[in-house]
Amino acid sequence: GYQRRVHGGYTDEKSFYKMLGDFKLGKNTESYKVAFNKGTDNRFCKQYDIFKNTPDGVFVDKLSGDILFDTKERFNSKTGWLSFYKAVDGATIEKDDFSYGMSRVEVIAKKSGIHLGHVFPRADGRQRFCINATVLDFVPRDKIKK
């Protein structure tokens, strides 16, 4: 598998992002609980309020920096969580989730492996990616590094 050099040794990518999360997010934060313990942001949390009306741009994984969602696919679901019609192609993994007695589909960041939220079918045939804001950063379109 893929490995990264850390402190004179090597570690796998999953362990690397877990260590980075310990450092960058802090073990006792909401974003850490969401990312590594499959937690859920509170509805209408502070980060959601900041992100719900951002200008044109993209939302990136707080750990890897990978682009995950585009504002062009964002919509207001009135649920209190960021909602998108789709993720950026190849940026996420979808996995069946039967926790809490429910049948859902979990959305995971492909590179870092962090929990992002869930995807649900909509009545109009499209999907609603219900995403936790605390595990994302926003980058305006004119600041995206190519």
Sequence and secondary structure as in RCSB ss.txt:
>XXXX:A:sequence
GYQRRVHGGYTDEKSFYKMLGDFKLGKNTESYKVAFNKGTDNRFCKQYDIFKNTPDGVFVDKLSGDILFDTKERF
NSKTGWLSFYKAVDGATIEKDDFSYGMSRVEVIAKKSGIHLGHVFPRADGRQRFCINATVLDFVPRDKIKK
>XXXX:A:secstr
  EEEETTEEEEHHHHHHHHHHHHT TTSHHHHHHHH     TT HHHHHHTT  SEEEEETTT  EEEEGGGEE
  SSSSEEES   TTSEEEEEE GGG  EEEEEETTT  EEEEEEE TTS EEEEE GGGEEEEEGGG   
